[in-house]
Amino acid sequence: MSKTFSERLDALLRERGISGSRMSADLGMSRSFMTELRKGRAKGVTAATAARIADYLDVSVDYLLGKTDVQRREDDPVEQELAGYLEELRSRPEQRMLFSVTKRATKEQVEAIVRMIEQMQPGR
């Protein structure tokens, strides 16, 4: 994770065969600003600008900023697990009902409910 923003930006553009001038035109940014970013001379970028660049390059902002080596959120195991839970909530009304009822429950209440459900499952 030692690469800087400018190094990652430059590498991503090269990997994707995108010129800095093309990206600046596509995003409506000045070419000089893009050059400053790529050379590491820009003092920084706003969160909105970093998000626009990350979206354009199909990477996470955290990757672009050097906070992670995972390029896309969907490559992150935690994000994959959360996506699975979200799909369960979408496709199973009983899961939505359980989630809805336990939203305001205390930790102890949720643990008690989990123990009850575990005891009701076959093979226990």
CORUR-V638525 format. One line per field, one symbol per residue. psi: psi as a letter, one per 40 degrees, with the letter a starting at -180 (. if undefined). Layout:
psi->???
//
This chain:
psi->feiidddddddddddefhidddddddefiiddddddddeeeidiiiddddddddddefiiddddeeeiehdideehddddddddddddddehdddddddddedeiidddddddddddddeiie.
//
